[in-house]
Amino acid sequence: MSEAMTDPAHTFIAKTLQDHQVVLFMKGVPEQPRCGFSGLVVQILDHLGVDFVGVDVLQDDSLRDGIKTFTDWPTIPQLYVKGEFVGGSDIIREMFQNGELKPFLSEQGVLAA
């Protein structure tokens, strides 16, 4: 059995991604982000009207470490759409600023056209 299958954090992450179309693993919660980068992504998603679930990685060290190894991405926040890793705050901000994020989310069917 691979490490990913036995790691409870990875199991939780996989289940969360399976249960929700848009998931933001972040520091804090959407109503009260605990870092500027998480807050920025929440603002962008709220601005676009995306229905998403925020998961606070600060609640659990194994989750905070697990999300980084889950995608091999070193920073938090991390945005997933339909189980696929989209990016961290820099990527999401860039996609938003250059007009790529809204059409991407529409194509994924997670944003009202």
N, CA, C and O atoms as a GROMACS GRO file, in nm:
protein
  452
    1MET      N    1   0.084  -0.119   0.000
    1MET     CA    2   0.000   0.000   0.000
    1MET      C    3   0.089   0.125   0.000
    1MET      O    4   0.186   0.133   0.074
    2SER      N    5   0.053   0.222  -0.083
    2SER     CA    6   0.136   0.342  -0.092
    2SER      C    7   0.116   0.429   0.032
    2SER      O    8   0.018   0.415   0.105
    3GLU      N    9   0.210   0.519   0.052
    3GLU     CA   10   0.204   0.609   0.167
    3GLU      C   11   0.077   0.692   0.162
    3GLU      O   12   0.014   0.718   0.265
    4ALA      N   13   0.038   0.736   0.041
    4ALA     CA   14  -0.080   0.820   0.026
    4ALA      C   15  -0.206   0.749   0.076
    4ALA      O   16  -0.297   0.813   0.129
    5MET      N   17  -0.213   0.619   0.059
    5MET     CA   18  -0.332   0.545   0.098
    5MET      C   19  -0.338   0.523   0.250
    5MET      O   20  -0.446   0.502   0.305
    6THR      N   21  -0.225   0.526   0.315
    6THR     CA   22  -0.223   0.500   0.458
    6THR      C   23  -0.215   0.628   0.540
    6THR      O   24  -0.235   0.624   0.662
    7ASP      N   25  -0.186   0.740   0.478
    7ASP     CA   26  -0.176   0.867   0.548
    7ASP      C   27  -0.316   0.922   0.573
    7ASP      O   28  -0.389   0.951   0.478
    8PRO      N   29  -0.356   0.935   0.702
    8PRO     CA   30  -0.492   0.982   0.731
    8PRO      C   31  -0.519   1.122   0.672
    8PRO      O   32  -0.631   1.150   0.630
    9ALA      N   33  -0.419   1.207   0.669
    9ALA     CA   34  -0.438   1.341   0.612
    9ALA      C   35  -0.469   1.330   0.463
    9ALA      O   36  -0.558   1.399   0.414
   10HIS      N   37  -0.397   1.245   0.392
   10HIS     CA   38  -0.421   1.228   0.248
   10HIS      C   39  -0.560   1.168   0.224
   10HIS      O   40  -0.628   1.205   0.128
   11THR      N   41  -0.600   1.075   0.310
   11THR     CA   42  -0.733   1.015   0.299
   11THR      C   43  -0.840   1.121   0.317
   11THR      O   44  -0.937   1.125   0.241
   12PHE      N   45  -0.822   1.208   0.417
   12PHE     CA   46  -0.916   1.317   0.442
   12PHE      C   47  -0.921   1.414   0.323
   12PHE      O   48  -1.028   1.455   0.281
   13ILE      N   49  -0.804   1.449   0.271
   13ILE     CA   50  -0.796   1.541   0.157
   13ILE      C   51  -0.869   1.481   0.036
   13ILE      O   52  -0.951   1.548  -0.027
   14ALA      N   53  -0.840   1.355   0.005
   14ALA     CA   54  -0.903   1.289  -0.109
   14ALA      C   55  -1.054   1.284  -0.094
   14ALA      O   56  -1.128   1.307  -0.190
   15LYS      N   57  -1.101   1.254   0.027
   15LYS     CA   58  -1.246   1.248   0.053
   15LYS      C   59  -1.308   1.386   0.038
   15LYS      O   60  -1.415   1.399  -0.021
   16THR      N   61  -1.243   1.489   0.090
   16THR     CA   62  -1.294   1.626   0.080
   16THR      C   63  -1.305   1.667  -0.066
   16THR      O   64  -1.403   1.728  -0.107
   17LEU      N   65  -1.202   1.633  -0.145
   17LEU     CA   66  -1.203   1.668  -0.287
   17LEU      C   67  -1.312   1.592  -0.362
   17LEU      O   68  -1.368   1.641  -0.460
   18GLN      N   69  -1.340   1.472  -0.317
   18GLN     CA   70  -1.444   1.390  -0.379
   18GLN      C   71  -1.583   1.446  -0.347
   18GLN      O   72  -1.673   1.441  -0.430
   19ASP      N   73  -1.599   1.500  -0.226
   19ASP     CA   74  -1.730   1.545  -0.178
   19ASP      C   75  -1.768   1.686  -0.222
   19ASP      O   76  -1.885   1.723  -0.219
   20HIS      N   77  -1.670   1.766  -0.263
   20HIS     CA   78  -1.697   1.907  -0.295
   20HIS      C   79  -1.631   1.945  -0.427
   20HIS      O   80  -1.519   1.903  -0.455
   21GLN      N   81  -1.701   2.025  -0.507
   21GLN     CA   82  -1.648   2.062  -0.639
   21GLN      C   83  -1.532   2.162  -0.629
   21GLN      O   84  -1.435   2.152  -0.703
   22VAL      N   85  -1.544   2.257  -0.536
   22VAL     CA   86  -1.438   2.358  -0.522
   22VAL      C   87  -1.394   2.361  -0.377
   22VAL      O   88  -1.474   2.386  -0.287
   23VAL      N   89  -1.265   2.334  -0.354
   23VAL     CA   90  -1.212   2.330  -0.218
   23VAL      C   91  -1.088   2.419  -0.210
   23VAL      O   92  -0.998   2.412  -0.294
   24LEU      N   93  -1.085   2.502  -0.106
   24LEU     CA   94  -0.967   2.584  -0.079
   24LEU      C   95  -0.908   2.539   0.053
   24LEU      O   96  -0.967   2.560   0.159
   25PHE      N   97  -0.789   2.478   0.046
   25PHE     CA   98  -0.715   2.445   0.168
   25PHE      C   99  -0.641   2.573   0.205
   25PHE      O  100  -0.559   2.622   0.128
   26MET      N  101  -0.671   2.627   0.323
   26MET     CA  102  -0.625   2.761   0.358
   26MET      C  103  -0.590   2.770   0.505
   26MET      O  104  -0.617   2.679   0.584
   27LYS      N  105  -0.529   2.882   0.541
   27LYS     CA  106  -0.503   2.912   0.682
   27LYS      C  107  -0.620   2.996   0.731
   27LYS      O  108  -0.643   3.107   0.684
   28GLY      N  109  -0.695   2.940   0.827
   28GLY     CA  110  -0.815   3.005   0.875
   28GLY      C  111  -0.936   2.951   0.801
   28GLY      O  112  -0.929   2.847   0.735
   29VAL      N  113  -1.046   3.022   0.812
   29VAL     CA  114  -1.170   2.986   0.744
   29VAL      C  115  -1.210   3.100   0.653
   29VAL      O  116  -1.164   3.213   0.672
   30PRO      N  117  -1.297   3.074   0.553
   30PRO     CA  118  -1.333   3.181   0.459
   30PRO      C  119  -1.382   3.309   0.528
   30PRO      O  120  -1.354   3.420   0.482
   31GLU      N  121  -1.457   3.294   0.637
   31GLU     CA  122  -1.508   3.411   0.708
   31GLU      C  123  -1.398   3.483   0.786
   31GLU      O  124  -1.413   3.601   0.820
   32GLN      N  125  -1.289   3.414   0.814
   32GLN     CA  126  -1.182   3.472   0.895
   32GLN      C  127  -1.047   3.412   0.855
   32GLN      O  128  -0.990   3.332   0.929
   33PRO      N  129  -0.995   3.452   0.738
   33PRO     CA  130  -0.864   3.400   0.695
   33PRO      C  131  -0.755   3.440   0.794
   33PRO      O  132  -0.760   3.548   0.852
   34ARG      N  133  -0.658   3.351   0.812
   34ARG     CA  134  -0.550   3.378   0.906
   34ARG      C  135  -0.419   3.409   0.836
   34ARG      O  136  -0.314   3.414   0.900
   35CYS      N  137  -0.423   3.430   0.704
   35CYS     CA  138  -0.306   3.483   0.634
   35CYS      C  139  -0.353   3.559   0.512
   35CYS      O  140  -0.461   3.532   0.459
   36GLY      N  141  -0.273   3.653   0.468
   36GLY     CA  142  -0.310   3.739   0.357
   36GLY      C  143  -0.331   3.664   0.227
   36GLY      O  144  -0.420   3.699   0.149
   37PHE      N  145  -0.250   3.562   0.203
   37PHE     CA  146  -0.262   3.487   0.078
   37PHE      C  147  -0.394   3.411   0.073
   37PHE      O  148  -0.462   3.408  -0.030
   38SER      N  149  -0.431   3.348   0.187
   38SER     CA  150  -0.560   3.279   0.194
   38SER      C  151  -0.674   3.379   0.176
   38SER      O  152  -0.770   3.352   0.105
   39GLY      N  153  -0.661   3.495   0.241
   39GLY     CA  154  -0.763   3.599   0.231
   39GLY      C  155  -0.781   3.647   0.088
   39GLY      O  156  -0.893   3.673   0.045
   40LEU      N  157  -0.671   3.660   0.016
   40LEU     CA  158  -0.676   3.705  -0.123
   40LEU      C  159  -0.757   3.607  -0.209
   40LEU      O  160  -0.842   3.649  -0.287
   41VAL      N  161  -0.729   3.479  -0.195
   41VAL     CA  162  -0.799   3.379  -0.276
   41VAL      C  163  -0.948   3.377  -0.239
   41VAL      O  164  -1.033   3.365  -0.327
   42VAL      N  165  -0.979   3.388  -0.110
   42VAL     CA  166  -1.119   3.394  -0.066
   42VAL      C  167  -1.188   3.514  -0.130
   42VAL      O  168  -1.301   3.501  -0.179
   43GLN      N  169  -1.123   3.629  -0.131
   43GLN     CA  170  -1.182   3.750  -0.191
   43GLN      C  171  -1.211   3.730  -0.339
   43GLN      O  172  -1.317   3.769  -0.388
   44ILE      N  173  -1.116   3.669  -0.410
   44ILE     CA  174  -1.134   3.645  -0.554
   44ILE      C  175  -1.252   3.550  -0.578
   44ILE      O  176  -1.337   3.576  -0.663
   45LEU      N  177  -1.256   3.440  -0.502
   45LEU     CA  178  -1.365   3.343  -0.519
   45LEU      C  179  -1.499   3.405  -0.484
   45LEU      O  180  -1.598   3.383  -0.554
   46ASP      N  181  -1.504   3.483  -0.376
   46ASP     CA  182  -1.627   3.551  -0.338
   46ASP      C  183  -1.669   3.651  -0.445
   46ASP      O  184  -1.787   3.661  -0.480
   47HIS      N  185  -1.573   3.725  -0.496
   47HIS     CA  186  -1.599   3.825  -0.600
   47HIS      C  187  -1.662   3.760  -0.723
   47HIS      O  188  -1.753   3.816  -0.784
   48LEU      N  189  -1.612   3.642  -0.759
   48LEU     CA  190  -1.663   3.571  -0.876
   48LEU      C  191  -1.793   3.494  -0.846
   48LEU      O  192  -1.860   3.446  -0.937
   49GLY      N  193  -1.826   3.484  -0.718
   49GLY     CA  194  -1.948   3.414  -0.680
   49GLY      C  195  -1.935   3.263  -0.683
   49GLY      O  196  -2.031   3.192  -0.710
   50VAL      N  197  -1.815   3.215  -0.655
   50VAL     CA  198  -1.791   3.070  -0.655
   50VAL      C  199  -1.836   3.011  -0.521
   50VAL      O  200  -1.805   3.063  -0.415
   51ASP      N  201  -1.909   2.902  -0.529
   51ASP     CA  202  -1.949   2.828  -0.409
   51ASP      C  203  -1.834   2.733  -0.376
   51ASP      O  204  -1.807   2.640  -0.453
   52PHE      N  205  -1.767   2.755  -0.265
   52PHE     CA  206  -1.651   2.672  -0.231
   52PHE      C  207  -1.650   2.636  -0.084
   52PHE      O  208  -1.718   2.698  -0.002
   53VAL      N  209  -1.571   2.535  -0.053
   53VAL     CA  210  -1.552   2.490   0.085
   53VAL      C  211  -1.410   2.528   0.126
   53VAL      O  212  -1.314   2.496   0.056
   54GLY      N  213  -1.397   2.593   0.239
   54GLY     CA  214  -1.265   2.627   0.293
   54GLY      C  215  -1.228   2.528   0.401
   54GLY      O  216  -1.308   2.500   0.490
   55VAL      N  217  -1.106   2.474   0.394
   55VAL     CA  218  -1.058   2.380   0.495
   55VAL      C  219  -0.939   2.444   0.566
   55VAL      O  220  -0.838   2.477   0.503
   56ASP      N  221  -0.952   2.462   0.697
   56ASP     CA  222  -0.848   2.528   0.776
   56ASP      C  223  -0.737   2.429   0.811
   56ASP      O  224  -0.755   2.340   0.893
   57VAL      N  225  -0.621   2.447   0.746
   57VAL     CA  226  -0.509   2.355   0.771
   57VAL      C  227  -0.440   2.383   0.905
   57VAL      O  228  -0.359   2.302   0.951
   58LEU      N  229  -0.473   2.496   0.968
   58LEU     CA  230  -0.410   2.528   1.097
   58LEU      C  231  -0.469   2.445   1.211
   58LEU      O  232  -0.414   2.442   1.321
   59GLN      N  233  -0.581   2.378   1.184
   59GLN     CA  234  -0.645   2.295   1.287
   59GLN      C  235  -0.564   2.169   1.317
   59GLN      O  236  -0.579   2.108   1.423
   60ASP      N  237  -0.478   2.130   1.223
   60ASP     CA  238  -0.414   2.000   1.233
   60ASP      C  239  -0.280   2.003   1.159
   60ASP      O  240  -0.275   2.025   1.038
   61ASP      N  241  -0.171   1.981   1.233
   61ASP     CA  242  -0.038   1.983   1.171
   61ASP      C  243  -0.022   1.877   1.063
   61ASP      O  244   0.044   1.901   0.962
   62SER      N  245  -0.083   1.759   1.083
   62SER     CA  246  -0.068   1.654   0.983
   62SER      C  247  -0.139   1.695   0.854
   62SER      O  248  -0.096   1.659   0.744
   63LEU      N  249  -0.248   1.770   0.866
   63LEU     CA  250  -0.318   1.819   0.748
   63LEU      C  251  -0.236   1.927   0.680
   63LEU      O  252  -0.227   1.931   0.557
   64ARG      N  253  -0.176   2.016   0.759
   64ARG     CA  254  -0.095   2.123   0.701
   64ARG      C  255   0.024   2.066   0.624
   64ARG      O  256   0.057   2.114   0.516
   65ASP      N  257   0.087   1.962   0.680
   65ASP     CA  258   0.198   1.897   0.609
   65ASP      C  259   0.145   1.810   0.496
   65ASP      O  260   0.205   1.802   0.388
   66GLY      N  261   0.032   1.744   0.521
   66GLY     CA  262  -0.024   1.650   0.424
   66GLY      C  263  -0.065   1.716   0.294
   66GLY      O  264  -0.047   1.659   0.186
   67ILE      N  265  -0.121   1.838   0.302
   67ILE     CA  266  -0.166   1.904   0.180
   67ILE      C  267  -0.046   1.940   0.093
   67ILE      O  268  -0.055   1.943  -0.030
   68LYS      N  269   0.066   1.968   0.157
   68LYS     CA  270   0.187   2.003   0.080
   68LYS      C  271   0.243   1.881   0.007
   68LYS      O  272   0.293   1.893  -0.105
   69THR      N  273   0.235   1.764   0.069
   69THR     CA  274   0.286   1.643   0.004
   69THR      C  275   0.182   1.584  -0.092
   69THR      O  276   0.217   1.512  -0.186
   70PHE      N  277   0.055   1.615  -0.067
   70PHE     CA  278  -0.053   1.561  -0.152
   70PHE      C  279  -0.034   1.604  -0.297
   70PHE      O  280  -0.053   1.525  -0.389
   71THR      N  281   0.004   1.732  -0.317
   71THR     CA  282   0.024   1.784  -0.453
   71THR      C  283   0.169   1.815  -0.482
   71THR      O  284   0.203   1.854  -0.594
   72ASP      N  285   0.255   1.797  -0.383
   72ASP     CA  286   0.394   1.837  -0.399
   72ASP      C  287   0.401   1.987  -0.428
   72ASP      O  288   0.477   2.032  -0.514
   73TRP      N  289   0.320   2.063  -0.356
   73TRP     CA  290   0.317   2.210  -0.368
   73TRP      C  291   0.348   2.265  -0.230
   73TRP      O  292   0.279   2.231  -0.134
   74PRO      N  293   0.451   2.351  -0.217
   74PRO     CA  294   0.502   2.386  -0.085
   74PRO      C  295   0.422   2.489  -0.007
   74PRO      O  296   0.446   2.508   0.112
   75THR      N  297   0.328   2.558  -0.072
   75THR     CA  298   0.263   2.669  -0.003
   75THR      C  299   0.113   2.648   0.013
   75THR      O  300   0.050   2.569  -0.057
   76ILE      N  301   0.058   2.724   0.106
   76ILE     CA  302  -0.085   2.726   0.134
   76ILE      C  303  -0.126   2.872   0.118
   76ILE      O  304  -0.053   2.959   0.165
   77PRO      N  305  -0.237   2.904   0.056
   77PRO     CA  306  -0.350   2.819   0.022
   77PRO      C  307  -0.330   2.738  -0.106
   77PRO      O  308  -0.240   2.765  -0.186
   78GLN      N  309  -0.418   2.639  -0.122
   78GLN     CA  310  -0.421   2.558  -0.244
   78GLN      C  311  -0.567   2.544  -0.286
   78GLN      O  312  -0.653   2.506  -0.208
   79LEU      N  313  -0.592   2.577  -0.413
   79LEU     CA  314  -0.728   2.568  -0.466
   79LEU      C  315  -0.743   2.446  -0.556
   79LEU      O  316  -0.660   2.421  -0.644
   80TYR      N  317  -0.850   2.372  -0.533
   80TYR     CA  318  -0.883   2.255  -0.613
   80TYR      C  319  -1.020   2.275  -0.675
   80TYR      O  320  -1.113   2.322  -0.609
   81VAL      N  321  -1.032   2.238  -0.802
   81VAL     CA  322  -1.161   2.242  -0.870
   81VAL      C  323  -1.185   2.103  -0.929
   81VAL      O  324  -1.106   2.053  -1.009
   82LYS      N  325  -1.295   2.043  -0.887
   82LYS     CA  326  -1.331   1.907  -0.930
   82LYS      C  327  -1.215   1.809  -0.910
   82LYS      O  328  -1.186   1.727  -0.996
   83GLY      N  329  -1.150   1.820  -0.795
   83GLY     CA  330  -1.045   1.726  -0.759
   83GLY      C  331  -0.908   1.757  -0.818
   83GLY      O  332  -0.810   1.692  -0.783
   84GLU      N  333  -0.901   1.856  -0.906
   84GLU     CA  334  -0.773   1.891  -0.969
   84GLU      C  335  -0.713   2.013  -0.901
   84GLU      O  336  -0.782   2.111  -0.873
   85PHE      N  337  -0.583   2.006  -0.876
   85PHE     CA  338  -0.512   2.119  -0.817
   85PHE      C  339  -0.500   2.230  -0.920
   85PHE      O  340  -0.449   2.208  -1.030
   86VAL      N  341  -0.548   2.350  -0.886
   86VAL     CA  342  -0.541   2.464  -0.977
   86VAL      C  343  -0.418   2.549  -0.946
   86VAL      O  344  -0.344   2.585  -1.037
   87GLY      N  345  -0.396   2.579  -0.818
   87GLY     CA  346  -0.278   2.657  -0.783
   87GLY      C  347  -0.290   2.722  -0.648
   87GLY      O  348  -0.388   2.706  -0.576
   88GLY      N  349  -0.184   2.797  -0.615
   88GLY     CA  350  -0.180   2.874  -0.492
   88GLY      C  351  -0.222   3.017  -0.519
   88GLY      O  352  -0.274   3.048  -0.626
   89SER      N  353  -0.200   3.105  -0.422
   89SER     CA  354  -0.251   3.242  -0.434
   89SER      C  355  -0.192   3.317  -0.553
   89SER      O  356  -0.264   3.391  -0.619
   90ASP      N  357  -0.062   3.300  -0.581
   90ASP     CA  358  -0.001   3.372  -0.694
   90ASP      C  359  -0.065   3.331  -0.826
   90ASP      O  360  -0.095   3.416  -0.910
   91ILE      N  361  -0.085   3.201  -0.844
   91ILE     CA  362  -0.144   3.151  -0.968
   91ILE      C  363  -0.289   3.197  -0.981
   91ILE      O  364  -0.331   3.241  -1.088
   92ILE      N  365  -0.365   3.187  -0.872
   92ILE     CA  366  -0.506   3.227  -0.876
   92ILE      C  367  -0.516   3.377  -0.903
   92ILE      O  368  -0.599   3.420  -0.984
   93ARG      N  369  -0.432   3.457  -0.837
   93ARG     CA  370  -0.435   3.602  -0.860
   93ARG      C  371  -0.401   3.634  -1.006
   93ARG      O  372  -0.467   3.717  -1.068
   94GLU      N  373  -0.300   3.567  -1.059
   94GLU     CA  374  -0.258   3.590  -1.197
   94GLU      C  375  -0.370   3.552  -1.295
   94GLU      O  376  -0.400   3.626  -1.388
   95MET      N  377  -0.431   3.434  -1.271
   95MET     CA  378  -0.541   3.389  -1.358
   95MET      C  379  -0.658   3.487  -1.351
   95MET      O  380  -0.722   3.515  -1.453
   96PHE      N  381  -0.684   3.540  -1.231
   96PHE     CA  382  -0.793   3.636  -1.214
   96PHE      C  383  -0.761   3.766  -1.288
   96PHE      O  384  -0.845   3.820  -1.360
   97GLN      N  385  -0.639   3.816  -1.269
   97GLN     CA  386  -0.600   3.944  -1.329
   97GLN      C  387  -0.596   3.939  -1.481
   97GLN      O  388  -0.631   4.037  -1.547
   98ASN      N  389  -0.554   3.826  -1.538
   98ASN     CA  390  -0.546   3.820  -1.684
   98ASN      C  391  -0.672   3.762  -1.747
   98ASN      O  392  -0.675   3.734  -1.867
   99GLY      N  393  -0.776   3.746  -1.665
   99GLY     CA  394  -0.906   3.707  -1.719
   99GLY      C  395  -0.923   3.559  -1.749
   99GLY      O  396  -1.018   3.520  -1.816
  100GLU      N  397  -0.832   3.475  -1.701
  100GLU     CA  398  -0.842   3.330  -1.728
  100GLU      C  399  -0.926   3.255  -1.625
  100GLU      O  400  -0.983   3.150  -1.656
  101LEU      N  401  -0.935   3.308  -1.504
  101LEU     CA  402  -0.997   3.232  -1.395
  101LEU      C  403  -1.147   3.215  -1.416
  101LEU      O  404  -1.199   3.104  -1.402
  102LYS      N  405  -1.218   3.324  -1.449
  102LYS     CA  406  -1.364   3.316  -1.463
  102LYS      C  407  -1.404   3.217  -1.573
  102LYS      O  408  -1.489   3.131  -1.548
  103PRO      N  409  -1.345   3.225  -1.695
  103PRO     CA  410  -1.382   3.127  -1.798
  103PRO      C  411  -1.345   2.984  -1.758
  103PRO      O  412  -1.420   2.890  -1.786
  104PHE      N  413  -1.231   2.968  -1.692
  104PHE     CA  414  -1.191   2.834  -1.645
  104PHE      C  415  -1.297   2.776  -1.551
  104PHE      O  416  -1.339   2.662  -1.566
  105LEU      N  417  -1.340   2.858  -1.454
  105LEU     CA  418  -1.440   2.811  -1.357
  105LEU      C  419  -1.574   2.785  -1.424
  105LEU      O  420  -1.646   2.692  -1.387
  106SER      N  421  -1.609   2.868  -1.523
  106SER     CA  422  -1.733   2.846  -1.599
  106SER      C  423  -1.727   2.714  -1.675
  106SER      O  424  -1.823   2.636  -1.674
  107GLU      N  425  -1.613   2.689  -1.742
  107GLU     CA  426  -1.596   2.565  -1.816
  107GLU      C  427  -1.607   2.443  -1.725
  107GLU      O  428  -1.656   2.338  -1.766
  108GLN      N  429  -1.561   2.458  -1.601
  108GLN     CA  430  -1.567   2.348  -1.506
  108GLN      C  431  -1.708   2.330  -1.450
  108GLN      O  432  -1.738   2.231  -1.383
  109GLY      N  433  -1.794   2.426  -1.480
  109GLY     CA  434  -1.932   2.418  -1.434
  109GLY      C  435  -1.952   2.454  -1.289
  109GLY      O  436  -2.052   2.415  -1.228
  110VAL      N  437  -1.858   2.529  -1.231
  110VAL     CA  438  -1.868   2.564  -1.089
  110VAL      C  439  -1.898   2.713  -1.072
  110VAL      O  440  -1.894   2.766  -0.961
  111LEU      N  441  -1.927   2.780  -1.182
  111LEU     CA  442  -1.955   2.923  -1.177
  111LEU      C  443  -2.074   2.950  -1.266
  111LEU      O  444  -2.080   2.901  -1.380
  112ALA      N  445  -2.168   3.025  -1.217
  112ALA     CA  446  -2.283   3.061  -1.300
  112ALA      C  447  -2.234   3.148  -1.415
  112ALA      O  448  -2.161   3.244  -1.393
  113ALA      N  449  -2.273   3.114  -1.535
  113ALA     CA  450  -2.227   3.188  -1.654
  113ALA      C  451  -2.282   3.330  -1.656
  113ALA      O  452  -2.252   3.406  -1.749
   0.00000   0.00000   0.00000
